[in-house]
Amino acid sequence: MEPQQFKKEYFIHVYETGPDGRINLHSLFNFMQDIASEHAGRLGFGRDDLMKKNHFWVLSRIFTEIYDWPAWGDTIIITTWPVGTDKMFALRNYEIYSPDRKLIASSVSSWLIIDRTTKRIQRPDEILSRYNSENNPAGSSVRISAKLAGSAESGKLSPPFNVKISDLDINLHTNNANYMKWVTDTYDLNFITNHRPYSAEINYLAESIFNDEIIIRTSPDQTDNNFYDHSVIRKNDGKELCRIRIQWKERIAKSN
């Protein structure tokens, strides 16, 4: 099978950047979510196609390495392609480039198909299984996302906040990228000013809906203080909704 790749350009607007004028993490994740949705539709297994069977896609895991940070006014080119299945997961790769073909980021995502009525995981279609790495020469420079342990029980707790209307997607659940936004908002401004993420890994565990009260628990990795682990928790029942692990690197002044 020929690799089914899809490319799309994205212009970075000012509202998609952080205090340093560079693209922020949640905008980068929104771009990847957008192109995955469009490409799946073009291949015949998009949202509308799954809805005919009363199914929908859920992003379960994603791991991303970022090598350079484009700025406001830059254009990036995202390439994505399906790479088959791993048990119940459908896998999708991404590579992000500058217009001069410099690799900016690489990512691998794992998706599940869920029945809307029963909420049970469905086995991926045979068509998806045929997009496997043996038949697809376009591999990825990063690994598949692993199962994260989450933050330590002794981790620091954020002030509680509620899921807002602006957090919701078309399914009335919190948009995937907003979990990353919530987590990065818990950092101190001085830390954000002096560091940039090098990698980000997410495990989505359960959904959140409008007005859920949320807290975020954060702990540094005990063996490598460049990594921080986060657990996004629904306060009223203590349900862990999402685990996020971010690797930070100190900024080099001359590159800002």
N, C-alpha and C positions, 0 to 999 in steps of 0.2 A: 504494500500500500504506500502511495506517495504521501509524504508528510503534508498534513492539512494545516498550513500556517496562515495566519492572518495578521496584517500590520495596520496600525492606525497612528496618526499623529495627534499629539495633544499639546496645546498651547498652555503655558503656565500663567494663570492670572494672579493678580495681586492677592486675591482672597484665598488662594491656594498655597500661600507661603506663610512662613513663620516670622518671628521678630528679626531674623537675619536676612530676610528676603529670599530665602531658599524654599523649595517645595517642602511641605510638612508631610509627616508620615501618613496621616489619615487621607490626605489628598492622593498620595501615591497609591494607597490601597483602593481608593475609589476608582482611580483610573483602571487598575487591573480588574476590578469587579465589572466595570463598564464594558471593557473589551471582551471579557469572558462571556458576558451575557449576549453581546452582539454576535460573536463568533459561533457560540452554541446554536443560536437561532439560524444562522446561515448554513450550519451543518445538519439541521433538522432535529436537534434535541434541545431547543431553547425553552424558555418558560411557557410559551403558548403551546408548544408541542407536548410538553409534559402535562399541562393542565387538561389536555384531552383525555388523559388517563387518571385524572384527579391526583397527579403527583406534582411535586415542586423540588427545585434544587435547594440545598443547604450547603454553604461553605463550612467545612468541618475543621480543616487545618490549613495553615499556610506558613511557609518559611521564606524569608526574603533577605538577601544580602545587598547592601547599597554601597557602591564604590565611589560615587561622586554625586553631588547635590546640585541639580540645575536650579536656576534662579528665575525670578519673575521676568517674564518676557521671553524666556527660552522656549524652544519647541523640543519635545522628546518623541521618539518613535518606539512604540511598544509592539513587540512580536509575541504572539501566543499560539499554542498548539496543544491538542489533546495527546496524551501519551498512554492511553489504555487504562487499565484498572488494577487495583491492588485490593483483593478481597472485595469488600463492599464499596470501596472508594473509587471514584473516577478521578483521574489525575490530569492536571493541566499545568504546563510550563509557561514561563514568561521570560523574555529578555527585553531590557529597556536600553535604548541607545540615544546618543546625541545625533544631530544631523550629519556629523562627520564620522559616524560609525564607531564612536567610542562607547564601550559598554559601561552603562551607568548602574544597572542593577540586574539581578537574576532572582527568579522566584519559582517555587513549586507549590501548587495548591492541591488539596484533596477535598472532593465534593461527595455528598450523599444525596440520594433521591429518596424523598419522604412522601408517604401517602397522606393527603390532606385530612382524611377522615380518621384513620387509625393512628396516625403519627408514627407508623412503623417504617423502618428502613427497607427500601426495595432494592433488589439485585439489579446492578447496571445492565442496560441493554447490550445484546451481543455486538451491536455496531460499535459501542464504546470500547468493548473489550478488544476489538481488532486494532485499535490505535495503541499498540504496545511498543515498547522500546526496541524490540528486536526488528520490527518492520519500519520503525521510524528513526532515521539516522540523526535527527535533530535532538540530541540529548540535552541535559542541563548541567550547568557547572555547580549547582547547589544540590544538597540532599533533599529527600522527602521530609516533610515536617514530622517530628517525633511526638510522642505523648509526653506532655509537660507535667512536672510535679506540682506546679503552682507555688505560691508564696508560702513562707513559713508562718506557722500559727502565731508566732510572736511578732509578725510584721507590723509596720506602721499603718494605721487606718486613716483613710481620708474622711473629711466631713461627708455626711450623707447628702445625696441629691436625688431628684426624681427624673425619670424618663420623660422627656418633653415631646410635643408633637413633632418638632423639627428633627428628633432623633429617629423617627419611624420611617420604614420603607413601605413599598406597595402592599406587603402582606401584613401591615400593622405591627411588625416586630422591629426592634432596634436594628438600624442599618449596621452591617458588619463593620464598616470602617469607623463608626462612632465609638466602638469599644476602645479602639486605639486612641481616638481623640480624648476620651475620658481619662485614659491612663496617662497620656503625655501631659494633660492639664494638671496632674497631681504633682509634677516636678517643680522644684524651685526655679524661678526665672534665671537666677545666676548660674545654676547647673546647665540649663538649656542654652544659655548664652555661650557657655564655655565647652560644650560637648555636642557631638552629632551622633545619631544612631548609625552603627555599622551593620547590624542585623536585627530583625524583628521576627518573632515566631508566635503564632496564635493557635490555641485550641479553643474552638467554640463548643460549649457543653450543653447549654440550654438557652431558650429564648427569653427575652424580656419585652414587656409591653408598656403602653402608656401608663404613667404615674407610678410604676414600680419604684420603690426607694432603693437606691444603690449605694454601696460603699466599696472602696477599692483598698485592698491590703497589699502592701509592698514590702519586699525584703531584698537586700543585696545577696548575691551568690556568696556562699561561705568560702569558696576556693578561688574565685576570680571576681574582684570587685568592679570589673567592667560590665558585668551582667546584673540586671535587676529583674526579679520575678514579681509578677502581679496577679492577683486573683480579683476578678470582678464578681461581687457577691450581692444577691438580693437580700436586703436587710430583714424583711419580715419573716422569712423562713430559713435564712442562712444558706440558700442554694447558691452554689458556685456556678456562675453563668459562663465564664470565660477565663482562660489563663493566657497571659502574655509574658514573653521573655524578650527583653531588649538588651542588646550589647551596645555600649556607648564607647566612643573614642574622643579624647580631648582634641579640641580644635587647634589647628596650627594657625597662628595669627596671620601670617602672610597670605594664607589661602582664603581668608574671609573677604 
